[in-house]
Amino acid sequence: MGLHSARWRVHASAVDDVALIEQSLCWLTGEGCKVNLEKGKSWHGSEQTIIEASVSGRKASTNALSRLGKICLQQLADEGVSIRLDSDKVLHVRVSLNDLVCGKVSLVSETNGEATAKGRFKVESYPGQSVESVTADLIHELISRA
């Protein structure tokens, strides 16, 4: 089993370095990623750019998850994946944007107030399979390869 797709998203303000964030997301997503920039206004009315990098397909998506690195993958495994999975079989991950633009990857909690890159990984599972166990097995496999 693997993943169907991987997507990273950042909401950047008008003062953020959009090019640097875009480059960082491309590095985190891996080769062959598609980047989408959407300029607009935030709910409060200030200028913002939504930067999204995505890949699809089992190999590219699994590679994107592996780019979190052994330490972050182990942290995901230790915390348990069930708290990060939704009813649509999507694994949600947040990483520190400050660390990411410096070339490091570190997980942050949803309640953390710092700027984050939000990752969504669509898990490949079929009827009769537990999404949690498929996801946990995939993460353990990636840890062993790292």
C-alpha positions in Angstrom: 0.0 0.0 0.0 1.0 3.6 -0.4 -0.4 7.0 -1.0 -2.5 8.4 -3.8 -1.4 12.0 -3.5 0.6 14.5 -1.4 0.0 18.2 -1.0 1.8 20.9 1.0 0.2 24.3 1.5 1.3 27.6 3.1 -0.7 30.8 3.5 2.0 33.6 3.0 1.4 37.2 4.0 2.4 40.1 1.8 5.7 40.5 3.7 6.7 36.8 3.4 9.4 35.7 0.9 7.1 33.8 -1.5 9.9 32.6 -3.7 11.8 31.1 -0.7 8.7 29.4 0.6 7.9 28.0 -2.8 11.4 26.7 -3.1 11.2 25.1 0.3 7.9 23.4 -0.5 9.3 22.1 -3.8 12.2 20.6 -1.9 9.9 19.1 0.7 7.5 17.7 -1.9 10.2 16.2 -4.2 10.8 15.9 -7.9 7.9 16.4 -10.3 5.8 18.6 -8.0 3.3 21.0 -9.4 3.2 24.4 -7.8 0.2 26.6 -7.6 0.3 30.3 -6.4 -3.0 31.9 -5.7 -3.0 35.6 -4.7 -5.9 37.0 -2.8 -7.0 38.5 0.4 -7.2 36.9 3.8 -10.4 36.8 5.8 -9.2 40.0 7.5 -8.6 41.7 4.2 -4.8 41.7 4.0 -2.9 40.6 0.9 -1.9 36.9 1.0 -0.6 34.2 -1.4 -1.6 30.6 -1.0 1.4 28.4 -2.1 0.6 24.8 -2.8 3.0 22.1 -4.0 1.6 18.7 -4.9 2.4 15.3 -6.4 0.2 12.4 -7.3 0.9 8.7 -7.8 2.0 6.1 -5.4 5.8 6.5 -5.8 6.0 10.3 -5.9 3.5 10.7 -3.0 5.3 8.1 -0.8 8.6 9.8 -1.6 7.1 13.1 -0.5 6.2 11.6 2.9 9.6 10.1 3.3 11.2 13.5 2.9 10.0 14.3 6.4 13.0 12.3 7.5 13.6 9.5 10.0 13.1 11.7 13.1 9.8 13.2 12.1 8.5 9.8 10.8 9.4 8.2 14.1 7.6 11.0 15.9 4.5 10.3 13.8 4.7 6.6 14.6 5.2 7.3 18.3 2.3 9.7 18.5 0.0 7.3 16.7 -1.4 8.1 13.3 -5.1 7.9 14.3 -5.0 11.5 15.7 -3.8 12.7 12.3 -6.2 10.8 10.0 -9.6 12.1 9.0 -12.7 10.3 7.7 -11.6 10.8 4.1 -8.4 8.7 4.6 -6.2 11.8 4.6 -3.1 12.0 6.9 -2.6 15.6 8.2 0.9 16.8 9.1 2.2 20.3 10.0 5.8 21.3 9.9 7.4 24.5 11.1 7.7 27.0 8.3 10.6 28.8 10.0 12.6 25.6 10.2 11.6 24.6 6.6 13.0 27.7 5.0 16.2 27.0 6.8 16.3 23.5 5.3 15.2 21.6 8.4 12.0 19.6 9.0 10.3 19.6 12.4 6.7 18.6 13.2 4.5 21.0 15.1 1.1 20.5 16.8 -2.1 22.0 15.4 -2.3 24.2 18.5 1.1 25.7 18.0 0.9 29.4 17.1 3.9 29.6 14.7 3.6 29.7 11.0 3.3 26.2 9.4 3.3 24.3 6.2 0.3 22.0 6.2 0.6 18.6 4.5 -2.2 16.3 3.3 -1.4 12.8 2.3 -4.2 10.7 0.7 -3.8 7.1 2.0 -4.4 4.2 -0.3 -6.6 1.7 1.5 -9.5 -0.5 0.4 -12.6 -1.9 2.0 -11.8 -4.3 4.8 -8.4 -2.6 5.5 -7.8 -0.4 8.6 -6.6 3.0 7.4 -4.7 3.4 10.7 -2.8 0.1 10.3 -2.1 0.8 6.6 -0.7 4.2 7.4 1.3 3.0 10.4 2.8 0.2 8.3 3.8 2.6 5.6 5.5 5.0 8.1 7.4 2.0 9.7 8.5 0.9 6.2 9.8 4.5 5.4 11.6 4.6 8.8 13.4 1.3 8.0 14.5 2.7 4.6 15.7 6.0 6.0 
